[in-house]
Amino acid sequence: MLNALEVFTTVTVGVMVGVEFCVAFFVNPILAGLPGDTGLRGRSHGARLLGAVMPFWYIGSLVLAAIWAVAGRHRPGAGLVVIAAGLLVLSVVLSVLLLVPVNDRVKTWNAEGLPADWKEQLNHWDRFHYARVAVIIAAFALLVTALV
C-alpha cells in the first residue's frame, strides 16, 4: 500500500509541476505575444480556471507527501520526503501570500477596466511564479529520489 502511495504522490506532484512549468515558460509568454487584449483575456480566463483547481492540487499534494512522510518514516529516503513536504508547505505559503492576491485581481480584469499598473502586476505574479515553480521542482526531485 505504501508503494502505491509513493507512486501516486510522485505522479500527482509531477503533473502539477508540469502544468506550472508550462504556464510559466510557455502559456504566459505565448499569451503575452498575442495582439490586442487577447493575451490579457487568456490570462484572466486562466486565472479563473487554474485559480479554482490549483488550491486543491497544492493542498492535496502536500497532504499526500505528509502521509508518505509519516507512513514511510522508517524507510530509506524518509528524510527526503519530509524535506519535499516542507517545500510543498513553502509553495502553499508563497501562493497564498504572494500569488493569490494578484491572481484574484487578474481574474476580474477586462480590456475596458484595466488598472494603470496591470503590466507590472502581471510581471510581479510571473516573478513569484518562477520562484514557486523552482520550489515545486525541487520537491518533485526529492520525491523521485526518495523512490530510488
C-alpha distance (Angstrom), angle and dihedral (degrees) to the residues before:
residue distance angle dihedral
M1 . . .
L2 3.81 . .
N3 3.81 90.0 .
A4 3.79 90.4 55.7
L5 3.82 90.4 49.3
E6 3.81 91.0 50.0
V7 3.80 92.8 51.1
F8 3.81 94.4 42.5
T9 3.81 91.7 49.3
T10 3.79 92.9 47.5
V11 3.81 92.7 48.5
T12 3.82 92.1 46.2
V13 3.80 92.6 51.2
G14 3.81 91.5 41.4
V15 3.78 93.8 54.3
M16 3.82 90.0 46.8
V17 3.80 89.0 52.2
G18 3.80 89.9 50.2
V19 3.79 93.0 51.5
E20 3.81 93.8 46.8
F21 3.81 92.5 44.6
C22 3.80 89.7 50.8
V23 3.81 91.8 49.9
A24 3.81 91.8 49.5
F25 3.78 100.6 44.0
F26 3.80 105.5 25.0
V27 3.80 117.4 14.7
N28 3.81 99.7 45.7
P29 3.83 94.4 43.1
I30 3.82 89.7 48.9
L31 3.81 90.9 49.2
A32 3.81 90.8 47.5
G33 3.80 89.5 56.7
L34 3.79 96.1 53.7
P35 3.80 118.9 104.8
G36 3.78 124.1 -105.8
D37 3.76 119.4 -11.3
T38 3.80 94.4 -32.7
G39 3.80 93.5 103.5
L40 3.77 91.9 46.9
R41 3.80 91.0 51.1
G42 3.81 88.4 49.7
R43 3.80 92.2 51.8
S44 3.79 91.2 46.8
H45 3.80 91.0 51.3
G46 3.82 90.5 45.7
A47 3.80 90.0 50.5
R48 3.79 89.7 55.1
L49 3.81 96.1 43.9
L50 3.80 100.1 41.1
G51 3.79 91.6 34.5
A52 3.80 87.9 62.6
V53 3.82 95.8 47.2
M54 3.78 106.7 33.9
P55 3.83 99.0 66.7
F56 3.80 89.6 61.5
W57 3.79 91.4 44.3
Y58 3.81 94.2 49.6
I59 3.80 94.8 44.3
G60 3.80 91.3 42.1
S61 3.80 91.4 51.6
L62 3.78 90.4 49.2
V63 3.82 92.5 49.0
L64 3.80 91.5 48.7
A65 3.82 91.7 49.6
A66 3.80 90.9 47.6
I67 3.81 91.7 50.9
W68 3.81 89.3 48.4
A69 3.81 90.6 49.4
V70 3.81 91.9 52.5
A71 3.80 97.7 39.3
G72 3.79 93.4 45.0
R73 3.80 98.5 38.9
H74 3.82 92.0 123.1
R75 3.79 95.6 47.7
P76 3.78 128.2 91.2
G77 3.78 111.5 -90.6
A78 3.81 94.5 31.4
G79 3.80 91.4 126.2
L80 3.80 90.4 54.6
V81 3.80 90.4 53.0
V82 3.81 90.9 50.5
I83 3.82 90.7 51.3
A84 3.82 90.1 46.7
A85 3.81 89.8 51.4
G86 3.81 88.7 50.0
L87 3.80 89.8 52.6
L88 3.79 89.9 50.0
V89 3.81 88.4 52.8
L90 3.81 87.6 52.1
S91 3.81 90.2 50.6
V92 3.81 90.7 53.1
V93 3.81 91.5 48.3
L94 3.83 91.2 48.3
S95 3.79 89.4 49.2
V96 3.79 96.2 49.2
L97 3.79 96.8 42.4
L98 3.80 102.9 36.2
L99 3.79 113.3 14.6
V100 3.80 107.8 33.7
P101 3.83 94.9 58.2
V102 3.81 91.0 55.8
N103 3.81 92.1 40.7
D104 3.81 90.6 53.2
R105 3.81 89.7 56.2
V106 3.83 95.3 43.4
K107 3.79 93.8 53.7
T108 3.82 90.3 61.2
W109 3.81 96.6 48.4
N110 3.76 125.7 111.0
A111 3.80 131.3 170.7
E112 3.80 93.1 -97.2
G113 3.81 97.6 53.4
L114 3.79 108.6 37.2
P115 3.79 120.9 148.9
A116 3.79 115.1 -119.7
D117 3.82 91.5 -113.4
W118 3.81 97.4 46.2
K119 3.82 94.0 125.3
E120 3.80 91.0 51.0
Q121 3.79 90.1 50.4
L122 3.81 91.3 51.7
N123 3.81 90.9 47.8
H124 3.81 89.4 49.0
W125 3.82 90.4 52.3
D126 3.81 91.7 46.3
R127 3.82 93.3 52.4
F128 3.79 92.9 50.9
H129 3.79 90.5 43.4
Y130 3.83 90.2 56.5
A131 3.81 88.5 54.0
R132 3.80 91.3 48.5
V133 3.80 91.0 49.2
A134 3.82 89.8 52.6
V135 3.81 90.1 50.9
I136 3.80 95.0 50.4
I137 3.82 92.0 44.0
A138 3.81 87.8 55.4
A139 3.82 90.4 48.8
F140 3.80 90.7 49.4
A141 3.81 92.0 48.7
L142 3.80 90.2 51.8
L143 3.80 92.0 49.8
V144 3.80 91.5 50.1
T145 3.80 90.4 47.9
A146 3.80 90.4 49.9
L147 3.81 88.8 57.0
V148 3.80 94.1 58.4
